[in-house]
Amino acid sequence: MIEVPVDLGARRYSVHVGHGAAGLIPELLAPLRGRRIALVSNARVYFLHGARVEKSLRALGPITRVLIPDGEAFKSRDSLERVHDAMAAAGLGRDALVVAFGGGVVGDLAGFAAATWMRGIDWVPLPTTLLAMVDSSVGGKVGINHPRAKNLIGAFHQPRAVVIDPSFLETLPRREVQSGAYEIVKCGILGDRPLFRAIHAAPEGLAGWDRIALESAIASACRIKAAIVEKDEREGGLRRVLNLGHTIGHALEAVTRYRRFTHGEAVGWGTIGAAWIARRKGLLRDASYDAIAAAVDRLGPRPRVSNLRDDAILEALRRDKKARAGRMVFVLPTAIGRVAIRDDVTPAEVRRALRVLAAREALQA
């Protein structure tokens, strides 16, 4: 078992990474014993793994199960109300515990339900997708989508612990595994060259990757995020670097109403776009741009971008919550292991980057 501490003073917690971790919940979450639990999941995840997870959780306390529909479109006010209604019906109070058992949608939604129930109760993510394991489960950013943009409604609410069991990935569709791998590439670009080299050298699409190598990569990505969150818990400055690939990525998701791309696929396209803009500005060497684009492409093909209107994407960029005073804010790689935050990216540069993405799309065919 690998333990990654997230040192936030009184809100300190640990991320536990290891195959079989779900079976160790009674030990890993022993300080939370005696709580009444709201287990939030979706039907697909619960059908596959719910019985064994509930068996572990019953050692902590009685369970109220809340299942929400699967998909980014359901990270919504309606789903949040469904969770709150179930908690109210069960009579859960301030001493209750919310367990988010699923991917990023479940984690963000359940975490926000915990943050807003009786002004904030404890919660624990138990992520079942690679994307959630290396991204949304760490750092306490929780929330729901607004119809006009992703994650506009939310809060910072740190969990009490994070339990990551990579054995859940054995039933995850290959596309979803690839989706998480794009975030691992992002973490490597941010500050871990060995991690970038490891993911670049992994089997295509991560199919059949060694268990120890997988656990190590997940833990390394969590360490990178934890180190950044420790310095900037509420995204006042440094934490914004975690948005590498997300500026264009979120716009792609928004203009397709969250139905075409997985989050990781959108971030993959956005990472190449950001790298190209950095190269265009003279911030990134050609060889580094080629390495980044090749690492993203090697993970597998992504849905089309060439048939999306530039104007719609630019409008989504202007609405993005990262925008400042009407200016688009981009995280741009300056080397493998270094990035810079810039607000001088022009619409013309974005349009050129989108043409580059369309050209790379043709190479996937």
Phi, psi and omega in degrees: 000130177259131179246126179246111180282145172241101190270098179238038178065237182295341180259021181297142175208173180238148173257121182256123184238123176174144175299130181090006183298329181298327179286347181258012182307317180303326178278316184293328182248027183306323179296346182260009181298142179096357180279150166276135193245133167258109180266110182258127182206188170237166189298321183295311181296317183296321179299321183283319192228359189298320185299313183287329178289318178297325178301318178290318184292331181298338177290342178268320182173177180293151190241134166250119184268133178231114180254132179245160178297156184269133174128151182302327181297342182261009171276073197224172176299321180299317179292321177300317179297323178299317179294312180300319179298318180294322179293321178294317180298327180276354179069033182284133182253199184289345178267010179283166178231129175262129175247120180266107187246092181165204180274200185296325179297311179298316182298312180297316182292311182295321177297322179289324175300318178295320182294332187254355179275117180052039178066020171120116175234171183289150176211158180223123173279135172236079189288145182243358176244153179297322179300313180293325181297320186260356185232276195287341184285343183247130172118345172078013174275116183231156179164187179229168179272153167258150180305336183267344181193157184281139170060029181287336185246115183186192183203170168256118183213101186288143177285170174276336177191164173231130180244114183247115180244100183297349178295338175299334183290345181296336179254006182278132177303148184304322180300322180288326175296314178301322181303315178291328181296329177298325178289328176294318175303315179303314180298321177298318178297322183295319187187024182212089181299318177301322177295319178299316179294323181295316181289329178292327182268354181292162177303148181304129183069009181065012181298123177073021180294141181304139183302316182294319178296321179295312178301318180297318180294317178298313180296321179296317178297319179294322178297318179299313180294318180299318181298323179287316180297322179300326181275337185208078187296323189250026172059044177278338182198277186303321186299341180297340180297337179294349179274013174306125180085348187273340183294302174292323182301312179296324179295319177299319178296316184295315185288342176256015177054035175062024184248342184266315187254145159287162180301317181296321178298318178296320177294324176301311176299317182295328179292317176297317179300316179295320179295320179295318178298319177298318177297317180299324180277358180080017181269341187229132180291153181303317183296323179290320176300314181299320180294318180295311181297320180293321180296319179293312183297327184294340182286342178136165181291153179238156180301163187297144169242344190291339181260016176262141183283131178303318183298322180293320179294317179297322178295320177295323177297321181291332179276347186301142183294346178278347181295147179230121179052040178080000181260137178286134179252123181241143166264119185244130176289138176249349175187169172288108182112358180217144177221166176224148177262124184230143175241023181248021177282128184267158174304323180297320178294322177297316179299318179295319179298321179295326176292323177296318178298319178298322179293320179291329176302319180297329181288339180286336186295000000 
